[in-house]
């Protein structure tokens, strides 16, 4: 009897551990954390005095819940297509480790809680931006992915709201700083996402997703569009300086980093090779964290 009780207890612990892991995969916890990081940087860049820690915690928690809900709804809608791709075939909805009703209730609770925390814990404009980003990502971008490659442009809007939300959480207004951060991240998303789509293009096609900007897939046209958006980042480096939000040293550092980013995009244009798409992808991962931290240090 004692051995049986131990076995039942071990089974329960095992089940709970894996269920929590499935919820984390449904939320795409690591991706959600990176989005929250952008919001936190937006808040800190907007600060003119000390950090209001209650507001900062509300921003991070509310943002995490909204992004988690968006990612979860995305997986619910795409559960039958995720089965077709190697990258996503083991997701909890694709394998039915989580039921449709259970996942839907979980995402509903996350989304509502996140919007309420931003709207009432901070200000109504922040809550509205959070709600709009959730709706546009989950219910506009996600269905469009199988219809047109222009879905990437639509998805860039909710993707670019994270630093703006952080800025607005502090200021309560959409001013020049909020707009610059929005446009900055909006433009960056194209070479970032298209480098990923370049690497995973064959996998995407299995599920009927045409994510690269050219119908020809991995060709000069797709690479050229990534390069154009990378180049467009360069003048944006100076926008924060022009409006006196940051100093010249961090601006010059941002410009240097952007020139390297442009170089990686140009390499992809020259070679059209997956190894150079990977180089561009990794450069995009580190691009904003370095620039945000440089801006923040300069501001301090």
N, C-alpha and C positions, 0 to 999 in steps of 0.2 A: 504493500500500500504506500509505503514511504517513497519507494522508487517511482511509482506511478505519479505521485504528487509532484516529485521533482521533475519528472518528464513533462507534465502538464505545465508547470511553472516555466520551464525552459522554453516550451513551445510558445507560451503566451509572450514571454520576453522577446523571443525571436520574431514573432508576428508583429508586435508593437514597434520594434526597431525598424523593420522593413516597411511598415505602414508609414511611419514618420519619414523614412527615406523617399517613399513614393510621393508624399505630399511636397517634400522638398524639390523633387524632380518636376512635379506639376507646376510649381511656382517658378522653376528655373532659378533656384536660389542664388547661384553665383552671378547670373546675369542681372537679377534683380538688385543685388548688392552693388554692382557696377553702376546701375542707373541711379541708385540712391546716393552713391558717391558724387555723381555729377550734381545732384540737387544740393547736397551738403556744400559742395564747392561754390555753387551759385549763392547760397545763403551767406557763406563766409566772405565772399567777395563783395556782397552788398552791405555787410556790416560796417557801420561808421563808429560804433561804440563797442561795448562788451557784448559777448554772446548771451542771448537769453536762452538758457539751457533747456527750459521747458519747451519753448518753441522749436528749438533745434531737434529735440527728441521727438516731438510731435511730427515734424517734417520727415525725419528719417523713418519713423514707424509708419506713418500714413502713406509715405511714398512706397515703402516696401510692400505694404498690403495691396496697394493699387497695381503696382507692377506685377506682383505675384498673381493677382486676379486676372490681369490681362493675359499673362502667359498661360495660365490655366485654361481660360476660355479658348485661347488659340488652340491648345491641344485637344480640347473637347470637340471643337468644330472640325479639326483636321485628323481626328483619331483614325479614320479609315484610310487616310492617305499616308499617315506616319508609318503604317504597317509596311508600306511599299519601299521605304527608304532605309538603307543600312544605318544611317546616322540616327534615325528616330524610331526604329522598329521596336526598341526595348522600353519606350516610354510607358508610364503606367496606364494611360488610356488606350494606347495601341495594343497592349498585351491584356487589357481588361483586368489588371490588378486592382484598379479602382473602378467602381461602377459609375455609370453616367449620372445618376441622381446624386450620389455621394459627392462626386467631383463638382457638380453644378452648385450644390448647396455650399460647399466649401468655398468656391470662388465667389459666390454671391455674398457670403459673410465677409470675406476679405475685401471685396470691392466696396461694399456699403460702409464697412468700418473705416477703410482708408479715406474715403471721401468725407465722412463725418469728422474724422480726426483733423484733416486738413482744413475743412470748412469752418468748424467750430473751435478747434484748438489753435488755429492760426487766423485766417481771415477768409471771407467768402470767395474772393477772387482766386485764392490758392485752391480752395475746394473745387471751384468750377473748372479750373485748368486741369486738375487731377481727373475729374469726371470726363471732360472732353478727351483727354488722352486715352483713358480706358475705352471709351466708346469707339473712338476713331481707330484704335489699334485692333481691338477685338472684333468689332462688328463691321468695319469698313475695309481696313487693310487685309485682314485675314481672308475674307471671302474673295477679294480681288486677286489674290495670289495665283489662282488657277485661271484667271480670266485674261490678265494683261501684265506685262512687265512694268507698266506704269504704277503698279501697286507699290513698288519700292518708293516712288515719289510720295505716295499717300502715306505710307508707313513712316516716312522721314518726319512728318509733322508731329505725331505723338512722341517719336523718338527724340525730337529736339526740345520737347517741353521740360525735360528734367532740370537743366540748370536754370531755366526761366522760372520754374515753380519755386526753386530754392531762393532765387532773387526776390520774387514777389512775396514769398513767405515773410521776408524781412521788411520789405518796403511797402507792401500792400498795393503796389501800382505797377503797371507795365510801362516802364520808362525806357530811356535809351540803353541802359545797361542790360535790362531784361531782353530787349530786342536783339542786341548784339550777341548775347550768349545763345539765344535761340537760333539766329542765322548761322552762327559759327558751327554749332553742333548739327544743324540741318545740312549744311554743305558737306561737312566731314563724313556724314553717314553714307554718301554715295560711293566714294572709293573704298570705305570700310566694308560696306555690305557687298559691293560687287566683287571685291577680292575674295570674300568668302564664297560667293556664288560661283566665281570662276573655278575655285578648287572643288566645290561640291556640285558642279553643273550636271554631271552624269547622274548623280543621286537624285537631284531635284527633278530631272526629266522623268525618272521612274514614276513619280507621283503627279506628273503633268504640270510642274511649275516651271515657267520660263522667267527666271529671275534676272538674267543678264539683259542689259538694255538693247542689245542688237538681236534680231531674230537668228542671226548666224551664230550666236553663242560666243565662244571664245575666239573672237576676231578683232581686227584693228579698230573697228567702230566701237565695240564695247570697251576696249582698252583706252581709246581716245577720250571717251566720255568720263571715265574714271580720272584720267589725267587732267581734263578741263576743270573738274570739281576740285581736285587737289590744288591746282594753281589758284583757284578762286579763294582758297583759304588764306593766301598770302596777304592781301589787303585787309582782311578781317583781323589779322594779328595787330594791326595798328589802330583799329577802331577803339579798343578799350583805352589806349593811350590818348587818342584824339579827344575823347570825352573826359579825360583826367581821372579815369578809374584806376589805372596802374602807371608805373613808371617806365622809363625808357629801357632800362636794363632787361627787365622781364619781356618787354616787347621785342627787343632784339633777339633774345633767346628763343622766343616763340617763332620769330621769322626764320632763324637758323634751323630749328626743328622742322618747320614747314618746308623749307627748301629740301631737306633730306626726304621728307614725305613725298614731295613732288618728284624727287629723283627716283624713288622706288616705283611710283606710278609710271614714270617715263621708261624705266627698265622693262616693266610689263608691256608697255606699248611697243617697245623694240623687239622683244623676244616672244611674247605671247605664251610664255612657258609657265607651268604651274608653280615651279620653284620661285619665280618672281612674283606670282600672285601671293604666295605664302609670305614672301618678304614684305610686300605691301600690307598684308593682313596684320602681321606682327607689329609693323610700324604704326598701324592705326590703333592697335591695342594700347600702346604706350604714349600715343600722341597727346591726348587730352589730359591724362594724369600729370604728365610732366609740365604742360603749359599751365594747368590750373594751379599746381603747386608753386610754379615760378611766379605767377600773378599774385598768389596769396602771400608769398614771402616778400615780394616787392611792395605789396600794399601794407604789410605790417611794418 
